[in-house]
Amino acid sequence: MSTSQSTAVILETKQHFKILDGLRGIAAFAVVVFHFMEWIFTDPSQNFIGHGFLAVDFFFCLSGFVIGYAYDDRIAKMGLRHFFISRIVRLHPLVIAGSILGLLAFLFDPFGGHLELYSTGKIILTFICSIFLIPFPVIADRGFNLFSFNAPAWSLFWEYIANIIYAFVLYRIARSFLLLLTILSAIAICYVGYNSGNLLGGWSGQTFWDGCARISYSFLAGLLIYRSNWIIKNKLGFGGLTILLLLAFIMPFSEYNWISEPLVVLLYFPLLISLGAGAVLKPGLKKACIFSGQISYPLYMTHYAVLWMFGNYYTNYKPDTTQLTLIVVTSVILLVGFAYLVMVVYDIPFRNYLTQRRKKMMVKDIR
């Protein structure tokens, strides 16, 4: 294989499933709205999007499908080193950005906080742990999140773990063994639902292993869908699948969450992935799907700094319903705009720079 061919294999970007990209953006949007509503409705049963947190399980399932599609047939050629570099280049710039934004929000929150309770050393250590995705749940003002300066990073921690296990184990194993692992992890999901009453855990020290169960099943299920070619041809399109996805997030919150939530994760989300991979995209919605997919990760990783400031504002000032509606709607729109700005000004240029550096290094290595 020539130098140029080797480089092409490593840096190859496959054609995207555009409807699945679009659905990822819808899920990210649902997470943002859910996080706002969490502050407003202390009783989850009153929250119209009370199951918005299940979007993370959808992300995990989609990730398993996409990783299998993107790397199953070339990870052996590119090698583990370049696989891990590819994933770091894709994921970590926004991990860093989210950590910086979270630190700034912690230090300069105009609506409250108890900065005086934390030593400079603890703040610095917490920030370093956030940058390197080392769980460190010590900041009470941040709900003892695993990653106090960017709470959603807990799912990125497990995403990295799944990628590591994929590279060393999963891409090598037979489909029959993958199916067995998926069944075992499904049992773990059912246990978490029964034991905790829901699948909301994973973000805190106390619920750390719930996150392991959530990534294990959904990532394996997504990978199994790809390996088994369980793609369902259909004409639901982006609009129809968006409605079906949103139904999972707005389903009633009840005492039976320990049953309904595992069912959504075990059966409904894998079905949506299969349908999304086989759906036909109308030309008029192509740009919307592309934008939705592009903005999903920046939005997910940058929105939470504002959530803590909103929470302190809401707790201290208790705005009326009209004010609250205006604040939330405006904030969500601005967060989407800010995520787009971060993507265009920072994430894409930084990843392009790192990719060019990799390309030069690979040429030198091969020679």
Phi, psi and chi 1 to 4 in degrees:
 res  aa     phi    psi   chi1   chi2   chi3   chi4
   1 MET       -  132.8 -175.5  178.7  -67.6      -
   2 SER   -74.4  168.1   67.3      -      -      -
   3 THR   -57.8  -46.4  -61.9      -      -      -
   4 SER   -65.5  -36.5   59.0      -      -      -
   5 GLN   -67.6  -41.7  -72.3  174.7  -36.6      -
   6 SER   -62.1  -44.4  -61.0      -      -      -
   7 THR   -63.4  -40.7  -56.4      -      -      -
   8 ALA   -63.0  -39.9      -      -      -      -
   9 VAL   -61.3  -43.2  167.1      -      -      -
  10 ILE   -70.5  -40.7  -67.2  169.4      -      -
  11 LEU   -95.7    3.4  -62.9  179.7      -      -
  12 GLU   -57.4  135.0  174.8 -170.9    1.9      -
  13 THR  -117.2  117.7  -59.8      -      -      -
  14 LYS   -79.7  161.0  -69.2 -169.3  173.9 -178.3
  15 GLN   -60.6  138.7 -176.6  177.8   -6.8      -
  16 HIS   -85.9  154.7  -73.9 -146.6      -      -
  17 PHE   -85.7   97.3  -70.2   88.5      -      -
  18 LYS   -65.1  -34.5  -68.9 -175.6  176.5   61.9
  19 ILE   -67.8  -38.5  -72.8 -177.6      -      -
  20 LEU   -64.5  -38.3  -70.1  178.6      -      -
  21 ASP   -59.2  -45.6  -74.8  -14.9      -      -
  22 GLY   -62.4  -39.7      -      -      -      -
  23 LEU   -66.3  -33.2  -67.5  177.5      -      -
  24 ARG   -61.5  -38.6 -174.1  170.8   62.1 -120.8
  25 GLY   -66.0  -40.6      -      -      -      -
  26 ILE   -61.0  -42.1  -62.3  -61.1      -      -
  27 ALA   -64.2  -39.9      -      -      -      -
  28 ALA   -64.5  -41.9      -      -      -      -
  29 PHE   -60.8  -41.5 -175.7   82.2      -      -
  30 ALA   -63.0  -38.3      -      -      -      -
  31 VAL   -61.7  -44.3  167.7      -      -      -
  32 VAL   -61.2  -48.1  174.3      -      -      -
  33 VAL   -63.3  -41.9  175.6      -      -      -
  34 PHE   -58.1  -42.9  166.5   75.3      -      -
  35 HIS   -65.3  -36.5  -77.3  151.1      -      -
  36 PHE   -65.2  -46.3  -85.6  104.1      -      -
  37 MET   -65.9  -27.6  -65.7  -57.2  105.6      -
  38 GLU   -56.9  -39.3 -105.6 -168.7  -35.3      -
  39 TRP   -71.1  -36.0  -77.8  102.0      -      -
  40 ILE   -79.1  -41.6  -61.9  168.7      -      -
  41 PHE  -107.8   97.5  -62.2  107.5      -      -
  42 THR   -68.5  -24.3   52.8      -      -      -
  43 ASP   -94.0  107.6  179.9   -0.7      -      -
  44 PRO   -57.5  -26.0  -21.5   32.6      -      -
  45 SER   -67.3  -17.7   64.0      -      -      -
  46 GLN   -90.6  -10.0  -62.4  177.3   -4.9      -
  47 ASN   -80.8  117.4 -172.6  -12.3      -      -
  48 PHE   -66.0  -19.0   74.8   92.5      -      -
  49 ILE  -123.2   45.8 -166.0  166.8      -      -
  50 GLY   -63.7  -16.4      -      -      -      -
  51 HIS  -108.5   21.8  -73.5   96.8      -      -
  52 GLY   -60.5  -24.8      -      -      -      -
  53 PHE   -65.4  -19.9   63.3   87.6      -      -
  54 LEU   -67.7  -10.8  -69.4  176.6      -      -
  55 ALA   -57.2  -31.4      -      -      -      -
  56 VAL   -63.4  -39.6  174.7      -      -      -
  57 ASP   -66.7  -34.5  -59.2  -88.5      -      -
  58 PHE   -64.5  -42.9 -179.3   77.2      -      -
  59 PHE   -56.1  -46.7  -68.7  148.5      -      -
  60 PHE   -61.6  -43.7  -72.3  155.3      -      -
  61 CYS   -65.5  -43.5 -167.7      -      -      -
  62 LEU   -62.5  -38.2  180.0   56.2      -      -
  63 SER   -62.4  -44.1  177.8      -      -      -
  64 GLY   -60.4  -41.7      -      -      -      -
  65 PHE   -64.5  -46.6  179.3   86.9      -      -
  66 VAL   -69.0  -40.2  169.7      -      -      -
  67 ILE   -63.3  -43.4  -70.8  -65.4      -      -
  68 GLY   -60.8  -45.5      -      -      -      -
  69 TYR   -63.2  -41.2  168.4   70.1      -      -
  70 ALA   -80.7  -29.0      -      -      -      -
  71 TYR  -125.7  -16.0  -67.8  104.9      -      -
  72 ASP   -53.0  -40.7  -97.1    9.9      -      -
  73 ASP   -93.7    5.4   62.1   -7.9      -      -
  74 ARG  -141.8   -2.6   66.1 -169.2 -178.8  105.0
  75 ILE   -65.4  -33.4 -172.1  171.6      -      -
  76 ALA   -65.2  -35.7      -      -      -      -
  77 LYS   -74.1  -39.7  -60.5  173.9 -174.5  175.7
  78 MET   -82.4  -25.6   69.7 -170.1  -58.1      -
  79 GLY    86.3  156.8      -      -      -      -
  80 LEU   -63.0  -40.3  -64.3 -176.3      -      -
  81 ARG   -57.6  -48.7  173.3  170.0  167.9 -103.9
  82 HIS   -73.2  -28.8  -74.2  -64.4      -      -
  83 PHE   -62.7  -48.4  169.6   76.1      -      -
  84 PHE   -65.6  -37.7  -71.0  129.5      -      -
  85 ILE   -63.2  -41.5  -68.1  173.9      -      -
  86 SER   -58.8  -44.3  -66.3      -      -      -
  87 ARG   -68.9  -38.8  -60.0  -48.8  -64.2  152.8
  88 ILE   -64.9  -43.9  -70.2  169.3      -      -
  89 VAL   -61.0  -38.8  168.2      -      -      -
  90 ARG   -71.8  -41.0  177.0   65.5 -174.4   94.2
  91 LEU   -99.0  -36.5  -61.7  175.3      -      -
  92 HIS   -79.3  -28.2 -139.7   76.1      -      -
  93 PRO   -54.4  -38.6  -31.2   38.3      -      -
  94 LEU   -80.2  -22.4  -76.2  170.7      -      -
  95 VAL   -61.8  -43.9  170.9      -      -      -
  96 ILE   -65.4  -46.6  -64.8  170.3      -      -
  97 ALA   -59.7  -45.0      -      -      -      -
  98 GLY   -63.0  -36.5      -      -      -      -
  99 SER   -67.1  -41.9  -60.5      -      -      -
 100 ILE   -64.7  -45.5  -66.7  171.0      -      -
 101 LEU   -62.1  -40.7  -69.2  170.3      -      -
 102 GLY   -64.8  -38.7      -      -      -      -
 103 LEU   -64.1  -45.4  174.8   63.6      -      -
 104 LEU   -61.8  -40.8  -67.0  174.6      -      -
 105 ALA   -64.6  -36.3      -      -      -      -
 106 PHE   -67.8  -41.5 -177.5   73.2      -      -
 107 LEU   -77.1  -32.0  -64.9  176.0      -      -
 108 PHE  -125.2   28.3  -56.4  108.6      -      -
 109 ASP   -64.2  117.4 -173.6  -17.8      -      -
 110 PRO   -77.7   -6.5   28.6  -33.9      -      -
 111 PHE  -111.7    5.5  -56.4  115.3      -      -
 112 GLY   148.5 -158.7      -      -      -      -
 113 GLY   105.8  166.2      -      -      -      -
 114 HIS  -129.1   62.8  -56.9   89.4      -      -
 115 LEU   -57.1  -32.2 -170.4   60.3      -      -
 116 GLU   -65.8  -15.9   71.0  -79.0   -4.6      -
 117 LEU   -79.3   -9.5  -62.1  179.1      -      -
 118 TYR  -121.3  128.8  -52.5   98.5      -      -
 119 SER   -70.2  158.8   66.2      -      -      -
 120 THR   -59.4  -39.3  -58.9      -      -      -
 121 GLY   -62.5  -41.8      -      -      -      -
 122 LYS   -66.8  -39.1  177.9  176.8  -78.4 -169.7
 123 ILE   -64.9  -44.2  -66.8  171.8      -      -
 124 ILE   -63.6  -44.6  -68.3  172.6      -      -
 125 LEU   -63.0  -41.4 -178.5   58.4      -      -
 126 THR   -62.2  -40.1  -58.0      -      -      -
 127 PHE   -66.3  -44.2  177.2   68.1      -      -
 128 ILE   -60.8  -43.5  -68.8  171.8      -      -
 129 CYS   -62.8  -36.6  -72.3      -      -      -
 130 SER   -66.0  -43.4 -175.6      -      -      -
 131 ILE   -60.3  -41.2  -70.5  -72.8      -      -
 132 PHE   -99.3   11.4  -69.2  101.6      -      -
 133 LEU    53.3   49.7  -74.7 -178.6      -      -
 134 ILE  -105.0  112.6  -57.8  169.0      -      -
 135 PRO   -55.4  130.8  -25.5   35.5      -      -
 136 PHE  -152.6   74.5 -167.5   56.0      -      -
 137 PRO   -83.4   81.8   29.9  -32.6      -      -
 138 VAL  -125.5   -9.1  -63.0      -      -      -
 139 ILE   -94.9  108.3  -54.7  -67.1      -      -
 140 ALA   -62.0  -38.1      -      -      -      -
 141 ASP   -65.8   -9.6  -83.5   51.0      -      -
 142 ARG  -117.1   27.5  -69.3  -63.4 -175.0 -104.7
 143 GLY    65.2   21.0      -      -      -      -
 144 PHE    53.4   39.2  -66.2  104.7      -      -
 145 ASN   -62.4  153.0  -77.8  -80.6      -      -
 146 LEU   -57.7  -35.2  -67.1  179.6      -      -
 147 PHE  -127.7   92.9  -57.3   96.4      -      -
 148 SER   -61.7  -30.7  -62.5      -      -      -
 149 PHE   -92.4   -4.9  -65.8  147.5      -      -
 150 ASN  -159.7   83.1 -165.2   22.9      -      -
 151 ALA   -51.5  -42.4      -      -      -      -
 152 PRO   -63.4  -11.3  -25.3   36.4      -      -
 153 ALA   -64.5  -13.5      -      -      -      -
 154 TRP   -57.9  -37.4   75.5  -93.4      -      -
 155 SER   -72.5  -29.1   63.8      -      -      -
 156 LEU   -70.2  -34.2  -91.9  -65.5      -      -
 157 PHE   -57.0  -48.6  168.4   81.7      -      -
 158 TRP   -72.0  -29.2  -72.9  112.8      -      -
 159 GLU   -61.4  -43.4 -179.7   77.9   21.3      -
 160 TYR   -63.4  -43.3  -90.0  119.8      -      -
 161 ILE   -59.7  -44.1  -63.7  -62.9      -      -
 162 ALA   -62.4  -39.6      -      -      -      -
 163 ASN   -65.1  -39.4  -80.8 -140.4      -      -
 164 ILE   -64.0  -46.5  -68.8  168.2      -      -
 165 ILE   -66.1  -37.1  -65.3  173.2      -      -
 166 TYR   -59.5  -46.9  168.1   80.8      -      -
 167 ALA   -66.0  -37.0      -      -      -      -
 168 PHE   -90.6  -26.0  -76.5  106.1      -      -
 169 VAL  -129.4  -57.0  179.0      -      -      -
 170 LEU   -65.4  -35.1  -64.4  178.8      -      -
 171 TYR   -72.1  -15.6   98.6   88.9      -      -
 172 ARG   -91.3  -20.6  -55.4  170.4 -174.4  -91.2
 173 ILE   -85.9  156.8   65.0  175.3      -      -
 174 ALA   -71.7  157.4      -      -      -      -
 175 ARG   -63.0  -33.0 -168.4  177.9   65.9  172.3
 176 SER   -63.7  -39.7   57.0      -      -      -
 177 PHE   -72.7  -34.9 -168.0   49.3      -      -
 178 LEU   -62.1  -39.8  178.8   62.9      -      -
 179 LEU   -63.3  -41.8  175.8   61.3      -      -
 180 LEU   -61.3  -45.5  175.0   61.0      -      -
 181 LEU   -61.9  -38.7  -69.8  177.3      -      -
 182 THR   -64.7  -41.1  -53.9      -      -      -
 183 ILE   -64.6  -43.3  -67.2  170.6      -      -
 184 LEU   -63.0  -40.8  -68.1  175.1      -      -
 185 SER   -71.6  -26.7   59.3      -      -      -
 186 ALA   -65.3  -38.0      -      -      -      -
 187 ILE   -63.1  -39.1  -65.0  170.8      -      -
 188 ALA   -63.6  -40.6      -      -      -      -
 189 ILE   -61.8  -43.0  -80.2  -75.7      -      -
 190 CYS   -63.3  -38.7  -67.3      -      -      -
 191 TYR   -64.7  -44.3  171.6   77.2      -      -
 192 VAL   -60.5  -44.9  167.8      -      -      -
 193 GLY   -61.0  -43.2      -      -      -      -
 194 TYR   -69.2  -43.2  177.0   76.9      -      -
 195 ASN   -70.5  -39.8 -173.0   57.0      -      -
 196 SER   -97.8  -17.0  -58.0      -      -      -
 197 GLY    89.1  -11.7      -      -      -      -
 198 ASN  -164.7 -177.0   55.7   55.7      -      -
 199 LEU  -113.4   27.5  -62.6 -179.6      -      -
 200 LEU   -74.3  -14.3 -176.4   56.0      -      -
 201 GLY   -75.4  174.4      -      -      -      -
 202 GLY   122.6  -22.9      -      -      -      -
 203 TRP   -89.5  -13.6   53.1  -88.8      -      -
 204 SER  -120.6  167.3   65.2      -      -      -
 205 GLY   -61.0  -39.2      -      -      -      -
 206 GLN   -68.6  -28.6  -70.6 -177.8  -32.0      -
 207 THR  -110.7   21.1   62.8      -      -      -
 208 PHE   -50.5  -48.6  178.1   81.4      -      -
 209 TRP   -74.8  -16.3  -68.3  109.2      -      -
 210 ASP   -62.9  -36.8  -68.8    4.8      -      -
 211 GLY   -63.2  -36.5      -      -      -      -
 212 CYS   -62.6  -44.0 -179.3      -      -      -
 213 ALA   -64.4  -40.4      -      -      -      -
 214 ARG   -65.5  -45.8  -68.4  174.3   72.1 -179.5
 215 ILE   -69.6  -36.9 -176.9   72.4      -      -
 216 SER   -60.1  -53.0  -64.5      -      -      -
 217 TYR   -66.9  -52.8  173.0   76.9      -      -
 218 SER   -65.6  -40.7  -68.6      -      -      -
 219 PHE   -64.3  -44.9 -172.6   89.4      -      -
 220 LEU   -63.8  -39.6  -70.8  169.0      -      -
 221 ALA   -63.9  -42.9      -      -      -      -
 222 GLY   -62.8  -41.7      -      -      -      -
 223 LEU   -64.7  -39.8 -172.2   57.7      -      -
 224 LEU   -65.7  -38.5 -174.9   62.6      -      -
 225 ILE   -59.4  -45.1  -69.1  167.8      -      -
 226 TYR   -66.0  -48.2  169.0   71.8      -      -
 227 ARG   -63.9  -30.8  -63.5 -109.1  177.9  101.8
 228 SER   -91.1   -5.6  -55.9      -      -      -
 229 ASN    57.3   40.6 -163.3   32.2      -      -
 230 TRP   -81.8   67.7  -69.7  -22.1      -      -
 231 ILE  -108.9  123.9  -65.6  175.8      -      -
 232 ILE  -102.4  113.0  -56.6  171.9      -      -
 233 LYS   -68.0  133.9  -60.8  -67.0 -176.9 -178.6
 234 ASN  -161.0  171.7   63.9   90.8      -      -
 235 LYS  -118.9   25.4  -63.4 -178.2  179.7  179.1
 236 LEU   -66.2  -34.2  -72.9  168.6      -      -
 237 GLY    71.1  179.3      -      -      -      -
 238 PHE   -65.0  -40.6  179.3   53.4      -      -
 239 GLY   -63.8  -47.7      -      -      -      -
 240 GLY   -63.5  -41.3      -      -      -      -
 241 LEU   -72.1  -31.2  -74.1  166.3      -      -
 242 THR   -62.3  -43.4  -67.3      -      -      -
 243 ILE   -61.9  -45.0  -67.4  171.5      -      -
 244 LEU   -62.7  -38.7  -68.7  178.1      -      -
 245 LEU   -67.0  -43.8  179.6   60.2      -      -
 246 LEU   -65.0  -29.6  -70.1  175.5      -      -
 247 LEU   -59.0  -33.9  -73.1  175.6      -      -
 248 ALA   -66.7  -32.5      -      -      -      -
 249 PHE   -83.1  -25.9  -54.6  145.1      -      -
 250 ILE  -105.2    7.0   64.1  173.8      -      -
 251 MET   -62.6  151.6   68.3  177.8 -179.3      -
 252 PRO   -56.8  140.0  -24.2   33.9      -      -
 253 PHE   -89.7  122.7 -157.6   93.1      -      -
 254 SER  -147.1 -178.6   71.8      -      -      -
 255 GLU   -70.8   -9.6   60.6 -176.5  -55.3      -
 256 TYR  -100.0   20.1  -61.0  107.2      -      -
 257 ASN   -57.8  -32.4  -71.1  -27.2      -      -
 258 TRP   -65.1  -16.2   66.0  -82.8      -      -
 259 ILE  -100.9  -49.6  -62.3  174.5      -      -
 260 SER   -66.1  -41.0   60.4      -      -      -
 261 GLU   -67.1  -47.2  -70.4  174.0    6.8      -
 262 PRO   -59.0  -36.0  -28.4   37.3      -      -
 263 LEU   -63.5  -40.5  -76.0  175.7      -      -
 264 VAL   -62.1  -45.9  166.9      -      -      -
 265 VAL   -70.3  -41.9  171.6      -      -      -
 266 LEU   -73.7  -37.0  -65.1  176.5      -      -
 267 LEU  -119.1  -45.9  -57.6  175.5      -      -
 268 TYR   -71.4  -47.9 -168.0   62.6      -      -
 269 PHE   -64.9  -44.1  -74.9  160.9      -      -
 270 PRO   -58.4  -37.2  -28.4   37.0      -      -
 271 LEU   -62.4  -43.0  174.2   61.4      -      -
 272 LEU   -64.1  -36.8  -70.2 -175.5      -      -
 273 ILE   -63.7  -44.5  -61.9  -63.6      -      -
 274 SER   -62.2  -41.2  -63.6      -      -      -
 275 LEU   -69.9  -41.6  -70.5  169.0      -      -
 276 GLY   -63.8  -35.5      -      -      -      -
 277 ALA   -72.1  -23.6      -      -      -      -
 278 GLY  -107.1    1.1      -      -      -      -
 279 ALA   -78.3  155.4      -      -      -      -
 280 VAL   -97.4  127.8  177.3      -      -      -
 281 LEU   -94.6  124.9  176.7   62.5      -      -
 282 LYS   -70.4  138.2  -66.6 -179.2  179.6  178.7
 283 PRO   -53.5  -34.6  -26.5   35.0      -      -
 284 GLY   -68.2  -18.0      -      -      -      -
 285 LEU  -103.5    3.2  -67.5  174.5      -      -
 286 LYS   -60.4  -48.5 -178.8  178.3  177.8 -179.3
 287 LYS   -64.6  -37.0  -71.3 -175.7  178.1  179.2
 288 ALA   -63.5  -42.0      -      -      -      -
 289 CYS   -65.9  -43.2  -81.4      -      -      -
 290 ILE   -61.9  -47.3  -68.4  173.0      -      -
 291 PHE   -62.4  -44.1  175.7   79.0      -      -
 292 SER   -58.8  -44.1 -178.9      -      -      -
 293 GLY   -66.9  -41.5      -      -      -      -
 294 GLN   -65.7  -38.0  -72.5  176.4  -27.3      -
 295 ILE   -82.7  -14.4 -155.9   68.9      -      -
 296 SER   -60.0  -51.2   59.5      -      -      -
 297 TYR   -70.7  -45.0 -175.3   43.5      -      -
 298 PRO   -58.1  -40.3  -25.9   34.6      -      -
 299 LEU   -65.0  -45.0  178.8   61.2      -      -
 300 TYR   -61.1  -39.3 -177.6   70.8      -      -
 301 MET   -90.7   -6.5  -71.8  -57.4  -72.7      -
 302 THR  -118.1   -8.7   60.7      -      -      -
 303 HIS   -79.5  -22.4   77.8  -80.6      -      -
 304 TYR   -76.2  -21.4 -145.8   81.4      -      -
 305 ALA   -59.5  -40.1      -      -      -      -
 306 VAL   -68.6  -31.5  171.0      -      -      -
 307 LEU   -61.7  -39.2  -97.6  -62.3      -      -
 308 TRP   -66.9  -39.9  -73.5  112.9      -      -
 309 MET   -65.1  -40.8  -69.5 -171.0  -77.2      -
 310 PHE   -62.0  -43.4  168.8   77.2      -      -
 311 GLY   -60.4  -43.3      -      -      -      -
 312 ASN   -66.8  -38.5  -74.3  -30.4      -      -
 313 TYR   -63.5  -47.4  170.0   80.4      -      -
 314 TYR   -63.0  -42.9  177.0   74.1      -      -
 315 THR   -63.6  -40.0  -58.1      -      -      -
 316 ASN   -82.2  -34.4  -68.7  -31.6      -      -
 317 TYR  -112.0  -17.2  -63.3   99.1      -      -
 318 LYS    44.7   64.2  -62.7  -66.9 -177.1 -177.0
 319 PRO   -63.9  153.7   24.6  -34.0      -      -
 320 ASP   -74.2  175.7   60.4   37.7      -      -
 321 THR   -60.4  -41.7  -57.9      -      -      -
 322 THR   -63.4  -48.7  -57.7      -      -      -
 323 GLN   -60.5  -43.6  -70.7  176.7  -48.9      -
 324 LEU   -62.7  -43.6 -159.5   54.2      -      -
 325 THR   -60.9  -45.6  -58.5      -      -      -
 326 LEU   -62.5  -42.6 -179.3   61.4      -      -
 327 ILE   -64.1  -47.5  -70.5  168.0      -      -
 328 VAL   -66.2  -47.8  171.5      -      -      -
 329 VAL   -60.9  -45.9  171.3      -      -      -
 330 THR   -63.8  -41.8  -57.0      -      -      -
 331 SER   -63.3  -42.9  -63.9      -      -      -
 332 VAL   -63.7  -43.6  171.1      -      -      -
 333 ILE   -62.2  -44.7  -67.1  171.0      -      -
 334 LEU   -66.0  -35.6  -70.0  175.7      -      -
 335 LEU   -66.1  -38.1  -78.9  169.7      -      -
 336 VAL   -63.5  -44.4  171.9      -      -      -
 337 GLY   -63.1  -41.0      -      -      -      -
 338 PHE   -66.6  -40.3  179.9   70.1      -      -
 339 ALA   -61.0  -40.5      -      -      -      -
 340 TYR   -63.0  -41.8  179.0   77.3      -      -
 341 LEU   -63.0  -45.0 -173.7   66.1      -      -
 342 VAL   -60.6  -41.4  169.8      -      -      -
 343 MET   -62.9  -46.9  178.2 -178.3   73.8      -
 344 VAL   -75.9  -40.2  172.0      -      -      -
 345 VAL   -85.9  -31.6  174.1      -      -      -
 346 TYR  -118.3  -57.7  164.6   73.2      -      -
 347 ASP   -65.6  -53.8 -174.1   41.4      -      -
 348 ILE   -64.0  -48.7  -67.9  176.5      -      -
 349 PRO   -59.9  -40.1  -24.4   34.6      -      -
 350 PHE   -66.7  -42.9 -169.9   27.5      -      -
 351 ARG   -67.3  -36.8  -73.8 -167.4  -74.4  117.5
 352 ASN   -63.9  -40.3  -72.9  -18.9      -      -
 353 TYR   -62.5  -46.0  166.9   75.7      -      -
 354 LEU   -64.9  -37.5  -67.1  175.1      -      -
 355 THR   -64.9  -41.6  -60.4      -      -      -
 356 GLN   -64.8  -39.6  -70.5  -57.6  -44.4      -
 357 ARG   -61.8  -42.3  -72.8  -71.0  -58.9  -90.8
 358 ARG   -61.3  -42.4  -77.1 -176.3   66.8 -156.3
 359 LYS   -60.2  -44.7 -163.5  170.5 -176.9  178.2
 360 LYS   -65.1  -40.3  -67.9  177.2 -177.9  177.7
 361 MET   -66.8  -38.4  -70.2  174.3   61.2      -
 362 MET   -65.8  -40.3  -77.5 -172.0  -69.1      -
 363 VAL   -61.4  -41.5  170.3      -      -      -
 364 LYS   -66.0  -41.9  -71.2  176.1   65.2  176.1
 365 ASP   -63.9  -44.4  -71.5  -13.0      -      -
 366 ILE   -66.8  -37.8  -67.3  170.9      -      -
 367 ARG   -70.5      -  -72.7  177.3  178.3  172.7
